[in-house]
Amino acid sequence: MFQKRVVIDGKGHLLGRLASVIAKELLGGQEIVVVRCEEIEISGTRHRNRRNFQNYLRKRTNTNPKWGPFHHRAPRMILTKTVRGMLPRKTHRGQVAMSKFRAYEGVPPQYTQIKRMVIPDAIRVTHLRPSSKYTNIGILAGEMGWKYGRLIRAQEETRKIKSAQDYEQRKQLAKLKKQATEKADLSDVTPVLEAAGY
């Protein structure tokens, strides 16, 4: 999928599968942006995933916890750390690959007009049974201390309303353009254009 930049919509993707595809593409030199990270999902019940995250939060340096490891609660950082774990990050090649990756909660203004892609190999509906439990990473992050879920939801609602208005406006303009094209009388101009080779 080599393009200058690929924008992926994270909604409905499984975390590990998405991260593995992203890591492979980054090592190939592709620049990747993931938006709506708060809508990424993890397989398993919310109780199980919350317990796993709490175990992860207990990992620390005994002598001085400020030395790390550092526990990020934001969904974009959870995805970033998952991708980072799949790259050879201590080599120059891995660092260059990681520099080509960006992740965001919601859809920032600079990406609202850009076509967003999905990764078929990472979509939940094609890889989990309908009866299987799954957890939304935004909800899990909120339970673990991420504070900006409500703000992101409000921004997304505003963006969707504006996007719908823009779509209606474009549809109206296309309709007017079609009507103008059908009504246009070019019978007196056509011979001149044909004589000029158009």
WONORTA-V138308 format. One record per residue. N is the residue number from 0. RES is the residue in one small letter. PHI is phi in whole degrees, -180 to 180 (none if undefined). OMEGA is omega in whole degrees, 0 to 359 (none if undefined). Layout:
N;RES;PHI;OMEGA + N;RES;PHI;OMEGA
//
This chain:
0;m;none;187 + 1;f;-78;173 + 2;q;-137;179 + 3;k;-62;178 + 4;r;-149;177 + 5;v;-110;178 + 6;v;-106;182 + 7;i;-108;174 + 8;d;-89;186 + 9;g;-73;186 + 10;k;-59;174 + 11;g;81;179 + 12;h;-93;174 + 13;l;-87;189 + 14;l;-56;185 + 15;g;-65;181 + 16;r;-65;178 + 17;l;-63;182 + 18;a;-62;182 + 19;s;-68;178 + 20;v;-66;179 + 21;i;-61;181 + 22;a;-60;180 + 23;k;-63;181 + 24;e;-69;179 + 25;l;-62;179 + 26;l;-67;176 + 27;g;-83;177 + 28;g;101;182 + 29;q;-77;174 + 30;e;-91;187 + 31;i;-129;175 + 32;v;-123;176 + 33;v;-114;177 + 34;v;-112;182 + 35;r;57;180 + 36;c;-63;181 + 37;e;-69;180 + 38;e;-99;176 + 39;i;-69;183 + 40;e;-124;176 + 41;i;-125;177 + 42;s;-71;181 + 43;g;109;182 + 44;t;-70;180 + 45;r;-65;180 + 46;h;-61;181 + 47;r;-65;181 + 48;n;-68;177 + 49;r;-66;178 + 50;r;-64;178 + 51;n;-63;180 + 52;f;-67;178 + 53;q;-66;175 + 54;n;-63;179 + 55;y;-65;180 + 56;l;-67;180 + 57;r;-79;180 + 58;k;-73;182 + 59;r;-160;174 + 60;t;-80;185 + 61;n;-62;184 + 62;t;-71;179 + 63;n;-155;183 + 64;p;-58;179 + 65;k;-66;180 + 66;w;-77;179 + 67;g;115;357 + 68;p;-67;184 + 69;f;-99;187 + 70;h;-105;181 + 71;h;-91;180 + 72;r;-100;184 + 73;a;-69;180 + 74;p;-55;180 + 75;r;-65;179 + 76;m;-76;175 + 77;i;-64;177 + 78;l;-65;181 + 79;t;-60;181 + 80;k;-70;177 + 81;t;-66;178 + 82;v;-65;181 + 83;r;-58;179 + 84;g;-68;180 + 85;m;-100;180 + 86;l;-116;174 + 87;p;-78;195 + 88;r;-69;181 + 89;k;-91;175 + 90;t;-101;179 + 91;h;-61;181 + 92;r;-60;179 + 93;g;-68;180 + 94;q;-68;177 + 95;v;-65;179 + 96;a;-61;182 + 97;m;-66;180 + 98;s;-69;180 + 99;k;-93;184 + 100;f;-113;175 + 101;r;-135;177 + 102;a;-137;183 + 103;y;-140;166 + 104;e;-86;184 + 105;g;69;178 + 106;v;-119;179 + 107;p;-63;184 + 108;p;-54;183 + 109;q;-71;181 + 110;y;-114;183 + 111;t;-70;183 + 112;q;-96;182 + 113;i;-98;180 + 114;k;-64;180 + 115;r;-103;184 + 116;m;-107;170 + 117;v;-121;178 + 118;i;-109;183 + 119;p;-58;181 + 120;d;-73;184 + 121;a;-123;182 + 122;i;-74;183 + 123;r;-64;187 + 124;v;-64;179 + 125;t;-94;185 + 126;h;-121;175 + 127;l;-116;174 + 128;r;-66;178 + 129;p;-59;181 + 130;s;-84;184 + 131;s;-72;178 + 132;k;-83;176 + 133;y;-149;184 + 134;t;-125;175 + 135;n;-78;186 + 136;i;-68;178 + 137;g;-67;178 + 138;i;-67;179 + 139;l;-61;180 + 140;a;-63;178 + 141;g;-62;179 + 142;e;-70;183 + 143;m;-94;174 + 144;g;124;176 + 145;w;-75;191 + 146;k;-100;193 + 147;y;-107;181 + 148;g;-60;182 + 149;r;-65;179 + 150;l;-63;180 + 151;i;-64;179 + 152;r;-62;179 + 153;a;-64;179 + 154;q;-64;180 + 155;e;-66;177 + 156;e;-61;178 + 157;t;-61;181 + 158;r;-63;182 + 159;k;-66;178 + 160;i;-64;180 + 161;k;-64;180 + 162;s;-64;179 + 163;a;-65;178 + 164;q;-64;178 + 165;d;-61;180 + 166;y;-64;178 + 167;e;-62;180 + 168;q;-64;179 + 169;r;-63;179 + 170;k;-64;179 + 171;q;-63;179 + 172;l;-63;179 + 173;a;-64;179 + 174;k;-65;179 + 175;l;-63;179 + 176;k;-64;179 + 177;k;-64;179 + 178;q;-63;180 + 179;a;-64;179 + 180;t;-65;181 + 181;e;-69;183 + 182;k;-83;185 + 183;a;-64;178 + 184;d;-107;183 + 185;l;-110;185 + 186;s;-62;180 + 187;d;-81;182 + 188;v;-94;186 + 189;t;-57;180 + 190;p;-60;180 + 191;v;-65;179 + 192;l;-64;180 + 193;e;-66;178 + 194;a;-66;179 + 195;a;-83;177 + 196;g;96;179 + 197;y;-98;none
//
